[in-house]
């Protein structure tokens, strides 16, 4: 295995934990350093590592699913001897990728997958939730690998590389799918359990389960996002909570 391949593989594994060191002062900076440091280990000596770490230890925050683009970008700039220009470019690119990636994941892909999981759980049972989750997991792994490669190979023309990506179209497709899935979930619940839409579920009035489901859905969305609650999470998370409550508590 070449040095570059070894560094990329180590970075790929570490990028799964980029949200793990999130802090209010510098956001993802510690995990960012951990993710890019395989290059440091393979190509520098002890005396060179201090200045290298100081270059990248500051504020860092971007979408975690597109962060591998920046890791590949930095590793290529270091290989090309352009290290002094990299930190400022990383700051600008992190904002761009944060904006693009947040729309793609938080308001697109994740709600779509979660709603499909909820529909399957209502129709087939709770076990179905594992299928969309596994698909999303595999898609994450592929995306991180692809982003690392593109970030390294296209680092010198990263602007053109980003402009050529169909992120806006993919985001719109996921958002449309999520919106359709909300309606499909409501219909599924109504068809699968029409008797649960009136009267009581168990010993509690139906409104207790409705309110509880919405509350649980919002809390789950907040915990899953690890960020300030975005209003776009509320409708789909409420639908997920409602459908699961009907399925599991009735």
C-alpha positions as semicolon CSV with decimal commas, in nm:
position;residue;x (nm);y (nm);z (nm)
1;X;0,000;0,000;0,000
2;X;0,141;0,340;-0,100
3;X;0,193;0,617;0,153
4;X;-0,089;0,822;0,001
5;X;-0,329;0,526;0,008
6;X;-0,237;0,450;0,369
7;X;-0,297;0,811;0,472
8;X;-0,630;0,824;0,288
9;X;-0,750;0,500;0,447
10;X;-0,660;0,620;0,796
11;X;-0,833;0,954;0,732
12;X;-1,143;0,774;0,601
13;X;-1,185;0,584;0,926
14;X;-1,124;0,891;1,140
15;X;-1,375;1,101;0,948
16;X;-1,659;0,890;1,090
17;X;-1,598;1,061;1,424
18;X;-1,568;1,420;1,305
19;X;-1,872;1,525;1,510
20;X;-1,739;1,353;1,822
21;X;-1,526;1,643;1,946
22;X;-1,771;1,922;1,864
23;X;-1,729;2,218;2,096
24;X;-1,871;2,570;2,107
25;X;-1,539;2,748;2,072
26;X;-1,383;2,585;1,765
27;X;-1,659;2,345;1,657
28;X;-1,505;2,040;1,484
29;X;-1,141;2,150;1,497
30;X;-1,006;1,866;1,714
31;X;-1,159;1,590;1,504
32;X;-1,048;1,779;1,192
33;X;-0,688;1,766;1,313
34;X;-0,725;1,396;1,388
35;X;-0,863;1,332;1,039
36;X;-0,585;1,513;0,850
37;X;-0,301;1,398;1,077
38;X;-0,225;1,067;0,896
39;X;-0,053;1,280;0,632
40;X;0,151;1,438;0,912
41;X;0,251;1,099;1,050
42;X;0,365;0,961;0,715
43;X;0,547;1,261;0,571
44;X;0,697;1,470;0,850
45;X;0,942;1,444;1,137
46;X;0,899;1,561;1,494
47;X;1,042;1,909;1,432
48;X;0,807;1,975;1,141
49;X;0,487;1,875;1,318
50;X;0,454;2,175;1,548
51;X;0,417;2,435;1,269
52;X;0,190;2,197;1,077
53;X;-0,048;2,155;1,369
54;X;-0,055;2,528;1,436
55;X;-0,165;2,592;1,077
56;X;-0,482;2,387;1,114
57;X;-0,572;2,401;1,481
58;X;-0,809;2,699;1,460
59;X;-1,182;2,720;1,406
60;X;-1,325;2,457;1,175
61;X;-1,686;2,376;1,097
62;X;-1,844;2,221;0,790
63;X;-2,089;1,952;0,690
64;X;-1,949;1,623;0,826
65;X;-2,045;1,426;0,516
66;X;-1,849;1,656;0,281
67;X;-1,555;1,720;0,517
68;X;-1,345;1,451;0,337
69;X;-1,319;1,689;0,040
70;X;-1,123;1,927;0,261
71;X;-0,903;1,651;0,402
72;X;-0,802;1,545;0,051
73;X;-0,759;1,909;-0,047
74;X;-0,520;1,981;0,242
75;X;-0,317;1,667;0,182
76;X;-0,269;1,759;-0,184
77;X;-0,170;2,118;-0,103
78;X;0,083;1,989;0,148
79;X;0,224;1,748;-0,111
80;X;0,250;2,034;-0,362
81;X;0,435;2,258;-0,115
82;X;0,156;2,515;-0,097
83;X;0,090;2,478;0,274
84;X;0,086;2,851;0,349
85;X;-0,216;2,907;0,124
86;X;-0,416;2,609;0,249
87;X;-0,559;2,739;0,582
88;X;-0,732;3,043;0,430
89;X;-0,872;2,834;0,146
90;X;-0,997;2,571;0,393
91;X;-1,186;2,841;0,585
92;X;-1,367;2,959;0,274
93;X;-1,434;2,610;0,139
94;X;-1,565;2,486;0,473
95;X;-1,841;2,747;0,462
96;X;-1,934;2,656;0,105
97;X;-1,943;2,284;0,180
98;X;-2,134;2,349;0,501
99;X;-2,407;2,529;0,310
100;X;-2,425;2,271;0,032
101;X;-2,401;1,971;0,260
102;X;-2,652;2,089;0,519
103;X;-2,921;2,120;0,256
104;X;-2,831;1,781;0,112
105;X;-2,825;1,589;0,438
106;X;-3,026;1,759;0,714
107;X;-3,324;1,866;0,499
108;X;-3,290;1,609;0,221
109;X;-3,132;1,268;0,257
110;X;-3,181;1,203;0,627
111;X;-3,551;1,296;0,641
112;X;-3,615;1,091;0,325
113;X;-3,446;0,780;0,464
114;X;-3,613;0,822;0,805
115;X;-3,959;0,853;0,652
116;X;-3,908;0,549;0,431
117;X;-3,801;0,359;0,742
118;X;-4,116;0,471;0,924
119;X;-4,343;0,367;0,635
120;X;-4,179;0,025;0,624
121;X;-4,208;-0,010;1,001
122;X;-4,582;0,055;0,988
123;X;-4,641;-0,193;0,707
124;X;-4,385;-0,467;0,774
125;X;-4,271;-0,418;1,131
126;X;-3,997;-0,245;1,326
127;X;-3,724;-0,467;1,175
128;X;-3,761;-0,282;0,841
129;X;-3,593;0,025;0,994
130;X;-3,259;-0,156;0,962
131;X;-3,274;-0,164;0,581
132;X;-3,279;0,214;0,513
133;X;-3,030;0,260;0,795
134;X;-2,786;0,014;0,638
135;X;-2,830;0,172;0,294
136;X;-2,763;0,515;0,440
137;X;-2,455;0,377;0,621
138;X;-2,311;0,230;0,301
139;X;-2,388;0,552;0,113
140;X;-2,200;0,748;0,379
141;X;-1,894;0,528;0,344
142;X;-1,893;0,558;-0,034
143;X;-1,943;0,936;-0,016
144;X;-1,651;0,980;0,222
145;X;-1,423;0,771;0,001
146;X;-1,531;0,957;-0,313
147;X;-1,490;1,297;-0,144
148;X;-1,138;1,215;-0,025
149;X;-1,039;1,117;-0,377
150;X;-1,199;1,419;-0,544
151;X;-1,054;1,654;-0,283
152;X;-0,703;1,528;-0,351
153;X;-0,724;1,486;-0,730
154;X;-0,904;1,818;-0,795
155;X;-0,743;2,029;-0,521
156;X;-0,575;2,264;-0,769
157;X;-0,907;2,341;-0,941
158;X;-1,141;2,280;-0,650
159;X;-1,375;2,561;-0,755
160;X;-1,447;2,400;-1,091
161;X;-1,482;2,061;-0,925
162;X;-1,748;2,190;-0,685
163;X;-1,932;2,372;-0,964
164;X;-1,956;2,048;-1,162
165;X;-2,113;1,851;-0,878
166;X;-2,492;1,794;-0,907
167;X;-2,547;1,866;-0,537
168;X;-2,837;2,105;-0,591
169;X;-3,022;1,856;-0,811
170;X;-2,963;1,570;-0,569
171;X;-3,077;1,787;-0,277
172;X;-3,396;1,883;-0,460
173;X;-3,463;1,517;-0,540
174;X;-3,421;1,411;-0,177
175;X;-3,641;1,695;-0,052
176;X;-3,913;1,603;-0,301
177;X;-3,887;1,240;-0,193
178;X;-3,914;1,339;0,173
179;X;-4,220;1,554;0,105
180;X;-4,386;1,269;-0,084
181;X;-4,294;1,028;0,194
182;X;-4,470;1,247;0,452
183;X;-4,795;1,212;0,260
184;X;-4,732;0,843;0,202
185;X;-4,671;0,789;0,571
186;X;-4,995;0,961;0,669
187;X;-5,192;0,752;0,418
188;X;-5,013;0,437;0,531
189;X;-5,103;0,498;0,892
190;X;-5,464;0,573;0,802
191;X;-5,497;0,259;0,589
192;X;-5,301;0,031;0,820
193;X;-5,474;0,144;1,137
194;X;-5,799;0,337;1,073
195;X;-5,938;0,236;1,410
196;X;-5,651;0,411;1,582
197;X;-5,739;0,753;1,446
198;X;-6,031;0,793;1,684
199;X;-6,122;0,688;2,033
200;X;-5,838;0,564;2,249
201;X;-5,523;0,358;2,222
202;X;-5,494;0,124;2,514
203;X;-5,615;0,308;2,821
204;X;-5,514;0,657;2,703
205;X;-5,711;0,901;2,485
206;X;-5,580;0,934;2,133
207;X;-5,469;1,293;2,190
208;X;-5,223;1,173;2,458
209;X;-5,046;0,954;2,203
210;X;-5,057;1,230;1,942
211;X;-4,895;1,486;2,169
212;X;-4,647;1,230;2,301
213;X;-4,551;1,119;1,951
214;X;-4,484;1,474;1,835
215;X;-4,278;1,544;2,146
216;X;-4,074;1,226;2,106
217;X;-4,018;1,297;1,737
218;X;-3,887;1,647;1,808
219;X;-3,656;1,526;2,083
220;X;-3,517;1,249;1,862
221;X;-3,456;1,496;1,580
222;X;-3,274;1,733;1,813
223;X;-3,052;1,459;1,952
224;X;-2,979;1,314;1,609
225;X;-2,888;1,647;1,453
226;X;-2,656;1,751;1,739
227;X;-2,737;2,111;1,662
228;X;-2,996;2,379;1,740
229;X;-3,338;2,254;1,636
230;X;-3,416;2,337;1,275
231;X;-3,790;2,385;1,211
232;X;-3,763;2,170;0,898
233;X;-3,709;1,869;1,125
234;X;-4,042;1,907;1,303
235;X;-4,294;1,773;1,048
236;X;-4,108;1,462;0,947
237;X;-3,986;1,379;1,297
238;X;-4,341;1,420;1,426
239;X;-4,464;1,185;1,155
240;X;-4,199;0,928;1,248
241;X;-4,291;0,950;1,615
242;X;-4,662;0,926;1,538
243;X;-4,630;0,621;1,316
244;X;-4,405;0,437;1,557
245;X;-4,637;0,516;1,846
246;X;-4,932;0,368;1,655
247;X;-4,730;0,063;1,563
248;X;-4,570;-0,009;1,899
249;X;-4,818;0,120;2,155
250;X;-5,157;0,025;2,015
